[in-house]
Amino acid sequence: GLSVGVPGVPRMLEYMHDRYGHLPWQRLFVPAKVLAEKGFPLTERTSDQVAGLLAANPSCAEGERLFFRDPTAFEYFADPADCTARPAGTLMRNPAYAKTLKALARWGADAFYQGPIAGEIAQAVQGDLNIPGDMTTEDLHNYQVVVREPVCKTYQGYQVCGMGPPSSGGLAVGQILGLMEHRPDLMGDDPLAVETVHLFTQAGRLAFADRNQYVGDSDFVPVPVAGMLDDSYLAERAALITEVDMGTAEPGDPPGAVGPGAPDNTVKLSGTTHVAIVDRYGNALSMTTTIESSFGNGVMVRGFLLNNELTDFAFSPTDNQGNLVANRVEPNKRPRSSMSPTIVFDADGRVALVTGSPGGSRIIGYTAQSIVNVIDFGLDPQEAINVPHYMNRNGRTDIEEPIPGVTLEYDAQALADALISKGHSVGIIEQNSGLSMIQVKEHEHPGPGNRKHRGKDKRSQRLLIGGADYRRDGTVGGR
């Protein structure tokens, strides 16, 4: 219970609908309510995840489970008779969630933050069987949407815009791209060339060093946003990149930085989702939402899982010298995340690419790599997603174990050996991205008229090219 933060999505969705919505609010909930009532088939991936967590329990007895301690969540995801995960294909109905959606549709977000739902959330947090939390109904009543400016960085003539603090995503993605742009001499000629991977991972080291040192909720700590993306500063940092691995990077001293401080180097868990949308009017949405771990804190209320989002805070407020950590816990503060919903604009200000991913702190690498794959190497979204991942979060360089039929086939060991020759410590591991991407191209086509004049009257038409990540059961749809 102590790890649960006040959920923000219902209030945010209502805020956005009030300002930009077109369809009636109640109509938006119909498809999800139907799914909750009629059910949907459990995917193999989710079934396997549940099985893995159940196997880690020392016992399945009530009160002895480490995972799915909550009886409601346990009975939803597992068969209590034999303590096994429900098999793939099981029809998953959730009438309690359908009722929650019905209340939200009728009464708006107040149905969530006031009244019985808020009371049950607070009760579940305070009565958690593991570590009870302190959340009250007043905390839920007081939740407010905070609107922040996007963080933007130019890259190869494009404007790359992402989410600012308290997310570290927009800054870290922008830094990786900016650092790479300053070192074209080290860039390879394809996405899996050892030169490309080396440059990308060294940029990752430098970006994560700054991220861990400076990024927190900017309502509570001064984050040097402009300084971290300043071209002169990035050029200075890029000069640290050589043809061999630099080892652990130290944070820089960007313009506007206030110190001394202490870094938060903890690695965060992965239980996030992402969607990319472009509508017929050209409006674009890149949205990442999260409950932190795959099943949050494992407690269900009214058909939905509570998050364990507060584990995104630093576990200690200071270092051994007493220097404060930017991402330390404070009342009403939002924790640092790695969410990187991104929209890329061309030189004329038109949407060119929408991208983002789940994946914990690896989100930053997944998103930055997807942009490089499209802009630098001319891949379409699906090709960009299928390229095996590589990343360095200022530690070990990790490259992806190829997945037959999902990722592009390549010799992972050969790439690892080439990186080792450059001084890298390398791990070949599974990587769990869930990229959603849409590329927008302006496409000229013949205008109306007879065949004789066709081709002279050309009109611009947007061509939307989508890509989804089959590592996480991703799908592409359009109409």
C-alpha positions as a printed NumPy array, in Angstrom:
array([[  0.   ,   0.   ,   0.   ],
       [  2.858,   2.368,   0.731],
       [  3.904,   2.3  ,  -2.938],
       [  0.512,   3.414,  -4.316],
       [  0.285,   6.914,  -5.772],
       [ -2.941,   8.777,  -6.53 ],
       [ -4.047,   7.655, -10.03 ],
       [ -4.1  ,  10.507, -12.526],
       [ -5.511,   9.134, -15.777],
       [ -9.272,   9.699, -15.187],
       [ -8.805,  13.37 , -14.314],
       [ -6.366,  13.882, -17.203],
       [ -8.709,  12.297, -19.75 ],
       [-11.589,  14.467, -18.576],
       [ -9.387,  17.579, -18.759],
       [ -8.359,  16.781, -22.33 ],
       [-11.892,  15.913, -23.419],
       [-13.26 ,  19.179, -22.031],
       [-10.788,  21.126, -24.18 ],
       [-10.324,  19.026, -27.3  ],
       [-12.99 ,  16.326, -27.332],
       [-15.445,  15.849, -30.179],
       [-17.531,  12.809, -29.266],
       [-19.862,  12.811, -26.24 ],
       [-18.02 ,  11.786, -23.039],
       [-20.338,   8.845, -22.318],
       [-19.825,   7.341, -25.758],
       [-16.069,   7.04 , -25.192],
       [-16.531,   4.324, -22.569],
       [-18.757,   2.   , -24.594],
       [-16.079,  -0.185, -26.289],
       [-14.156,  -0.75 , -23.043],
       [-17.355,  -1.454, -21.104],
       [-18.419,  -4.046, -23.681],
       [-15.014,  -5.745, -23.447],
       [-15.248,  -5.831, -19.663],
       [-18.752,  -7.305, -19.771],
       [-18.365,  -9.799, -22.608],
       [-14.708, -10.61 , -22.048],
       [-11.582, -10.886, -24.15 ],
       [ -9.15 , -13.791, -24.641],
       [ -6.149, -13.795, -22.306],
       [ -2.927, -13.485, -24.28 ],
       [ -0.102, -15.98 , -23.998],
       [  2.273, -13.258, -22.865],
       [  0.076, -12.218, -19.925],
       [ -0.587, -15.829, -18.944],
       [  3.164, -16.481, -18.913],
       [  3.769, -13.369, -16.792],
       [  1.232, -14.517, -14.214],
       [  2.727, -18.013, -14.192],
       [  6.175, -16.584, -13.539],
       [  4.972, -14.544, -10.567],
       [  3.006, -17.452,  -9.114],
       [  6.07 , -19.684,  -9.382],
       [  8.026, -17.162,  -7.298],
       [  5.593, -17.509,  -4.389],
       [  6.899, -19.697,  -1.542],
       [  3.313, -20.768,  -0.957],
       [ -0.074, -20.086,  -2.504],
       [ -1.83 , -20.066,   0.84 ],
       [ -3.733, -16.951,   1.846],
       [ -1.396, -14.546,   3.628],
       [  1.749, -16.319,   2.4  ],
       [  1.833, -15.163,  -1.22 ],
       [  4.44 , -12.581,  -2.2  ],
       [  2.662, -11.833,  -5.478],
       [ -1.115, -11.538,  -5.915],
       [ -1.575, -11.242,  -2.149],
       [ -4.94 ,  -9.623,  -2.771],
       [ -7.6  , -12.381,  -3.04 ],
       [ -9.579, -10.539,  -5.735],
       [ -6.544, -10.131,  -8.002],
       [ -5.421, -13.698,  -7.291],
       [ -8.784, -15.189,  -8.261],
       [ -8.987, -13.038, -11.396],
       [ -5.585, -13.965, -12.823],
       [ -5.133, -17.479, -11.368],
       [ -7.081, -20.664, -10.747],
       [ -7.292, -20.855,  -6.929],
       [ -7.89 , -24.619,  -7.06 ],
       [ -4.35 , -25.436,  -8.182],
       [ -2.572, -22.045,  -8.019],
       [ -1.869, -21.935, -11.75 ],
       [ -2.187, -19.071, -14.188],
       [ -5.299, -19.008, -16.296],
       [ -4.295, -20.388, -19.693],
       [ -4.   , -18.308, -22.842],
       [ -7.355, -18.007, -24.551],
       [ -9.331, -17.847, -21.3  ],
       [-12.226, -15.415, -21.663],
       [-11.485, -12.662, -19.144],
       [-14.656, -10.932, -17.953],
       [-14.547,  -8.067, -15.487],
       [-18.048,  -6.929, -14.468],
       [-16.677,  -4.853, -11.582],
       [-14.619,  -2.803, -14.027],
       [-17.643,  -2.404, -16.299],
       [-19.488,  -0.817, -13.357],
       [-16.557,   1.511, -12.711],
       [-16.566,   2.605, -16.351],
       [-20.319,   3.128, -16.215],
       [-19.906,   5.427, -13.212],
       [-17.134,   7.393, -14.934],
       [-19.243,   7.724, -18.073],
       [-22.217,   9.039, -16.125],
       [-20.595,  11.247, -13.503],
       [-17.21 ,  12.118, -14.971],
       [-13.894,  11.901, -13.147],
       [-15.535,  12.991,  -9.878],
       [-16.971,   9.471,  -9.697],
       [-13.399,   8.233,  -9.279],
       [-11.955,  10.895,  -6.971],
       [-14.995,  11.3  ,  -4.711],
       [-17.527,   8.935,  -3.208],
       [-17.384,   5.133,  -2.901],
       [-14.572,   4.478,  -5.42 ],
       [-12.215,   6.897,  -3.666],
       [-13.181,   5.391,  -0.325],
       [-12.402,   1.868,  -1.485],
       [ -9.032,   2.923,  -2.939],
       [ -8.006,   4.574,   0.344],
       [ -9.258,   1.601,   2.343],
       [ -7.31 ,  -0.856,   0.166],
       [ -4.115,   1.2  ,   0.482],
       [ -4.393,   1.585,   4.254],
       [ -5.345,  -2.065,   4.728],
       [ -2.674,  -3.59 ,   2.473],
       [ -1.521,  -6.98 ,   3.797],
       [  2.141,  -6.203,   3.114],
       [  3.033,  -2.572,   3.945],
       [ -0.023,  -0.382,   4.65 ],
       [  0.009,   3.054,   3.036],
       [ -1.119,   6.488,   4.163],
       [ -3.329,   7.589,   1.252],
       [ -6.614,   9.175,   2.304],
       [ -9.777,  10.139,   0.462],
       [ -8.617,  13.747,   0.85 ],
       [ -5.525,  12.93 ,  -1.227],
       [ -7.803,  11.658,  -3.986],
       [-10.214,  14.613,  -3.71 ],
       [ -7.331,  17.078,  -4.04 ],
       [ -5.727,  15.583,  -7.143],
       [ -5.271,  18.169,  -9.907],
       [ -4.032,  18.06 , -13.49 ],
       [ -0.75 ,  19.904, -14.018],
       [ -0.09 ,  21.203, -17.544],
       [  3.587,  21.452, -18.471],
       [  5.406,  22.628, -21.567],
       [  6.847,  19.967, -23.896],
       [ 10.599,  19.516, -24.161],
       [ 11.827,  19.937, -27.753],
       [ 15.17 ,  19.396, -29.476],
       [ 16.1  ,  19.835, -33.132],
       [ 17.573,  16.774, -34.824],
       [ 18.578,  16.502, -38.475],
       [ 16.21 ,  19.33 , -39.401],
       [ 13.282,  17.901, -37.412],
       [ 11.8  ,  19.129, -34.152],
       [ 11.554,  16.268, -31.638],
       [  9.121,  17.046, -28.807],
       [  8.562,  14.928, -25.72 ],
       [  7.399,  14.999, -22.125],
       [  9.216,  17.243, -19.692],
       [  9.909,  16.807, -15.972],
       [  8.983,  15.002, -13.846],
       [  9.47 ,  12.564, -16.708],
       [ 13.088,  12.25 , -17.752],
       [ 12.058,  10.933, -21.165],
       [ 11.942,  14.092, -23.262],
       [ 15.252,  15.354, -21.897],
       [ 17.124,  12.056, -22.183],
       [ 15.825,  11.295, -25.687],
       [ 16.718,  14.841, -26.756],
       [ 20.191,  14.535, -25.266],
       [ 20.89 ,  11.198, -26.968],
       [ 19.864,  12.61 , -30.338],
       [ 21.759,  15.867, -29.814],
       [ 24.931,  14.066, -28.752],
       [ 24.773,  11.778, -31.779],
       [ 24.223,  14.705, -34.124],
       [ 27.456,  16.261, -32.85 ],
       [ 29.445,  13.12 , -33.721],
       [ 28.558,  12.149, -37.324],
       [ 32.158,  10.963, -37.705],
       [ 31.388,   8.012, -35.426],
       [ 28.048,   7.025, -37.035],
       [ 27.763,   3.712, -38.869],
       [ 26.021,   3.073, -42.165],
       [ 23.198,   0.887, -40.83 ],
       [ 21.314,   0.471, -37.53 ],
       [ 23.241,  -2.638, -36.441],
       [ 26.729,  -1.509, -37.454],
       [ 29.054,  -1.633, -34.462],
       [ 29.84 ,   2.063, -34.998],
       [ 26.151,   2.994, -34.725],
       [ 25.634,   0.874, -31.628],
       [ 28.776,   2.239, -29.988],
       [ 27.818,   5.878, -30.621],
       [ 24.238,   5.331, -29.438],
       [ 25.302,   3.605, -26.231],
       [ 27.921,   6.236, -25.401],
       [ 25.294,   8.945, -25.879],
       [ 23.079,   6.874, -23.581],
       [ 25.748,   6.84 , -20.885],
       [ 26.045,  10.63 , -20.921],
       [ 22.28 ,  11.189, -21.041],
       [ 21.603,   8.851, -18.122],
       [ 24.368,  10.449, -16.043],
       [ 22.614,  13.824, -16.372],
       [ 19.148,  12.312, -15.988],
       [ 20.005,  10.595, -12.729],
       [ 21.629,  13.726, -11.332],
       [ 19.228,  16.501, -12.263],
       [ 15.717,  15.308, -13.132],
       [ 12.827,  15.373, -10.68 ],
       [  9.494,  17.146, -10.324],
       [ 10.252,  20.699, -11.477],
       [  7.608,  22.07 ,  -9.094],
       [  9.938,  21.016,  -6.273],
       [ 13.49 ,  21.015,  -7.652],
       [ 15.214,  23.225, -10.256],
       [ 15.718,  21.139, -13.405],
       [ 18.087,  22.774, -15.948],
       [ 15.914,  21.838, -18.939],
       [ 17.279,  24.43 , -21.381],
       [ 20.843,  23.862, -20.25 ],
       [ 20.676,  20.089, -20.67 ],
       [ 19.628,  20.549, -24.31 ],
       [ 21.901,  23.509, -25.065],
       [ 23.906,  22.834, -28.246],
       [ 27.164,  24.182, -26.839],
       [ 26.79 ,  21.998, -23.774],
       [ 25.967,  18.921, -25.862],
       [ 28.94 ,  19.59 , -28.139],
       [ 31.181,  19.707, -25.072],
       [ 29.719,  16.44 , -23.783],
       [ 29.87 ,  14.763, -27.211],
       [ 33.609,  15.461, -27.318],
       [ 33.948,  12.904, -24.504],
       [ 32.886,  10.139, -26.901],
       [ 35.791,   8.275, -28.478],
       [ 36.066,   5.   , -30.366],
       [ 36.297,   3.037, -27.099],
       [ 33.767,   2.71 , -24.275],
       [ 34.105,   5.592, -21.811],
       [ 33.074,   3.598, -18.739],
       [ 30.779,   5.122, -16.164],
       [ 30.005,   8.696, -17.205],
       [ 29.924,  11.488, -14.657],
       [ 27.118,  14.052, -14.848],
       [ 27.976,  17.269, -16.637],
       [ 27.494,  20.865, -15.557],
       [ 24.754,  22.187, -17.846],
       [ 23.892,  25.894, -17.821],
       [ 21.427,  26.631, -15.045],
       [ 22.316,  23.6  , -12.936],
       [ 22.108,  24.068,  -9.171],
       [ 24.312,  21.906,  -6.986],
       [ 25.704,  20.048,  -5.284],
       [ 23.246,  17.201,  -5.54 ],
       [ 23.199,  13.434,  -5.515],
       [ 22.196,  11.03 ,  -8.299],
       [ 19.342,   8.54 ,  -8.203],
       [ 20.72 ,   5.536, -10.091],
       [ 18.024,   3.02 ,  -9.185],
       [ 16.697,   0.903, -12.057],
       [ 12.924,   1.047, -12.361],
       [ 10.481,  -1.738, -13.185],
       [  8.466,  -2.082, -16.376],
       [  4.677,  -2.217, -16.511],
       [  3.662,   0.536, -18.877],
       [  1.638,   0.883, -22.077],
       [  1.723,   3.275, -25.018],
       [ -0.563,   4.318, -27.856],
       [  0.094,   6.483, -30.935],
       [ -2.84 ,   7.974, -32.875],
       [ -3.278,  10.31 , -35.844],
       [ -6.864,  11.139, -36.784],
       [ -8.441,  12.205, -40.067],
       [ -8.025,  15.874, -39.177],
       [ -4.283,  15.505, -38.636],
       [ -4.449,  15.673, -34.844],
       [ -1.738,  13.529, -33.273],
       [ -1.593,  11.835, -29.885],
       [  1.331,  10.098, -28.223],
       [  0.277,   8.789, -24.802],
       [  2.109,   6.643, -22.283],
       [  0.354,   5.446, -19.128],
       [  1.687,   3.266, -16.343],
       [  0.945,   1.461, -13.095],
       [  4.725,   0.86 , -12.708],
       [  5.115,  -2.953, -12.399],
       [  3.161,  -5.183, -14.773],
       [  0.449,  -5.767, -12.16 ],
       [  1.043,  -2.637, -10.102],
       [  1.064,  -3.424,  -6.396],
       [ -1.136,  -6.469,  -7.018],
       [ -4.289,  -5.101,  -5.362],
       [ -7.582,  -4.793,  -7.26 ],
       [-10.277,  -2.253,  -6.473],
       [-13.514,  -2.058,  -8.465],
       [-11.998,  -4.203, -11.228],
       [ -8.732,  -2.292, -11.753],
       [ -5.233,  -2.744, -10.344],
       [ -3.674,  -0.151,  -8.091],
       [ -0.234,   1.113,  -9.069],
       [  3.083,   0.91 ,  -7.245],
       [  4.147,   4.187,  -8.826],
       [  5.834,   5.659,  -5.752],
       [  8.697,   3.188,  -6.177],
       [  9.768,   5.572,  -8.966],
       [ 11.069,   7.873,  -6.235],
       [ 14.631,   7.507,  -4.964],
       [ 14.778,   5.06 ,  -2.072],
       [ 17.03 ,   7.439,  -0.104],
       [ 16.64 ,  11.248,   0.01 ],
       [ 20.399,  11.875,   0.261],
       [ 23.729,  10.311,  -0.571],
       [ 26.351,   9.361,   2.027],
       [ 27.586,  12.97 ,   2.137],
       [ 24.119,  14.343,   2.842],
       [ 23.58 ,  15.835,  -0.634],
       [ 19.907,  15.904,  -1.589],
       [ 18.61 ,  13.721,  -4.432],
       [ 16.417,  15.601,  -6.934],
       [ 14.019,  12.643,  -7.126],
       [ 13.571,  12.322,  -3.356],
       [ 10.153,  11.748,  -1.785],
       [  8.188,  14.858,  -0.795],
       [  4.462,  15.43 ,  -0.109],
       [  2.366,  16.117,  -3.237],
       [  5.434,  15.582,  -5.441],
       [  5.263,  13.489,  -8.597],
       [  7.992,  10.845,  -9.029],
       [ 10.473,  10.885, -11.884],
       [  9.594,   8.552, -14.724],
       [ 11.098,   7.538, -18.055],
       [  7.923,   7.909, -20.102],
       [  8.82 ,   9.273, -23.52 ],
       [  5.697,  10.002, -25.58 ],
       [  7.122,  11.813, -28.59 ],
       [  5.87 ,  13.754, -31.605],
       [  8.34 ,  14.717, -34.336],
       [  7.644,  17.707, -36.608],
       [  9.207,  18.477, -39.978],
       [ 10.795,  21.795, -40.956],
       [  7.369,  23.196, -41.883],
       [  5.872,  22.324, -38.493],
       [  3.854,  19.354, -39.758],
       [  3.632,  16.099, -37.832],
       [  6.159,  13.658, -39.297],
       [  6.351,  10.884, -36.701],
       [  4.534,   9.798, -33.543],
       [  6.339,   7.31 , -31.314],
       [  6.785,   5.994, -27.781],
       [  7.003,   2.772, -25.819],
       [  6.598,   1.043, -22.478],
       [  9.623,  -0.578, -20.863],
       [ 10.75 ,   1.122, -17.629],
       [ 13.899,   3.211, -17.967],
       [ 14.644,   1.38 , -21.232],
       [ 11.795,   3.427, -22.76 ],
       [ 14.311,   6.2  , -23.378],
       [ 16.508,   3.968, -25.525],
       [ 13.604,   2.335, -27.352],
       [ 12.143,   5.719, -28.299],
       [ 15.417,   7.376, -29.298],
       [ 16.42 ,   4.361, -31.388],
       [ 13.064,   4.35 , -33.192],
       [ 13.623,   7.981, -34.212],
       [ 17.177,   7.312, -35.415],
       [ 15.996,   4.285, -37.398],
       [ 13.418,   6.371, -39.277],
       [ 15.259,   9.681, -39.714],
       [ 18.845,   8.501, -40.191],
       [ 18.326,   5.158, -41.9  ],
       [ 15.063,   5.718, -43.77 ],
       [ 13.207,   2.755, -42.286],
       [  9.432,   2.679, -42.138],
       [  7.847,   2.303, -38.674],
       [  7.528,  -1.488, -38.742],
       [ 11.083,  -1.923, -39.97 ],
       [ 12.277,   0.51 , -37.296],
       [ 10.475,  -1.407, -34.552],
       [ 11.789,  -4.774, -35.735],
       [ 15.44 ,  -3.714, -35.463],
       [ 16.955,  -5.377, -32.362],
       [ 17.473,  -2.994, -29.467],
       [ 20.656,  -1.827, -27.797],
       [ 21.13 ,   0.545, -24.887],
       [ 23.495,   1.625, -22.152],
       [ 21.999,   3.229, -19.04 ],
       [ 25.457,   4.175, -17.79 ],
       [ 26.329,   0.629, -16.839],
       [ 26.487,  -2.455, -19.025],
       [ 25.763,  -2.315, -22.749],
       [ 22.744,  -4.532, -23.444],
       [ 21.895,  -5.833, -26.91 ],
       [ 18.768,  -7.762, -27.754],
       [ 18.511, -11.493, -28.126],
       [ 16.771, -11.824, -31.519],
       [ 13.228, -13.224, -31.507],
       [ 12.46 , -15.393, -34.573],
       [  9.55 , -13.996, -36.536],
       [  9.494, -10.783, -34.497],
       [ 12.855,  -9.018, -34.687],
       [ 15.271,  -8.704, -37.561],
       [ 17.659, -11.656, -37.558],
       [ 21.271, -10.757, -36.812],
       [ 24.383, -12.251, -35.263],
       [ 24.121, -10.957, -31.705],
       [ 27.317, -12.649, -30.586],
       [ 29.314, -11.107, -33.43 ],
       [ 28.035,  -7.646, -32.474],
       [ 28.808,  -8.336, -28.818],
       [ 32.354,  -9.393, -29.694],
       [ 32.864,  -6.23 , -31.768],
       [ 31.647,  -4.092, -28.861],
       [ 33.85 ,  -5.967, -26.397],
       [ 36.817,  -5.117, -28.615],
       [ 35.865,  -1.456, -28.011],
       [ 35.928,  -1.951, -24.25 ],
       [ 32.231,  -2.615, -23.605],
       [ 30.853,  -5.001, -21.032],
       [ 28.004,  -6.621, -22.976],
       [ 24.865,  -8.559, -22.112],
       [ 22.674, -10.302, -24.704],
       [ 19.2  , -10.214, -23.198],
       [ 15.486, -10.177, -23.945],
       [ 14.143,  -6.641, -24.279],
       [ 10.478,  -5.864, -23.748],
       [  9.658,  -2.802, -25.814],
       [  6.122,  -2.068, -26.914],
       [  6.681,   0.634, -29.502],
       [  3.726,   2.206, -31.294],
       [  4.644,   4.381, -34.252],
       [  2.935,   6.355, -36.993],
       [  4.851,   8.072, -39.771],
       [  3.058,  10.866, -41.628],
       [  4.101,  11.541, -45.206],
       [  2.754,  14.197, -47.505],
       [  1.762,  12.38 , -50.681],
       [  0.81 ,  14.13 , -53.922],
       [ -1.851,  12.533, -56.065],
       [ -3.662,  13.555, -59.25 ],
       [ -6.663,  15.755, -58.714],
       [-10.106,  15.263, -60.261],
       [-10.697,  15.841, -63.919],
       [-10.508,  13.974, -67.192],
       [ -7.656,  11.63 , -68.021],
       [ -6.051,  14.218, -70.323],
       [ -5.455,  16.681, -67.496],
       [ -4.917,  14.195, -64.681],
       [ -1.586,  14.777, -63.019],
       [ -1.53 ,  18.517, -63.562],
       [ -3.899,  19.333, -60.72 ],
       [ -2.072,  17.67 , -57.84 ],
       [ -3.357,  17.748, -54.298],
       [ -1.5  ,  16.936, -51.115],
       [ -2.714,  13.916, -49.2  ],
       [ -1.393,  12.556, -45.933],
       [ -0.104,   9.016, -46.043],
       [ -0.134,   7.352, -42.619],
       [  2.262,   4.437, -42.094],
       [  1.85 ,   2.538, -38.838],
       [  4.007,   0.075, -36.975],
       [  3.4  ,  -1.987, -33.835],
       [  5.645,  -4.012, -31.569],
       [  4.951,  -7.733, -31.634],
       [  7.22 ,  -8.192, -28.621],
       [  4.181,  -7.067, -26.599],
       [  1.186,  -8.168, -28.693],
       [  1.073,  -4.794, -30.458],
       [ -1.472,  -4.076, -33.19 ],
       [ -1.959,  -1.487, -35.93 ],
       [ -5.416,  -0.312, -36.933],
       [ -6.963,   2.329, -39.139],
       [-10.1  ,   3.305, -40.955]])
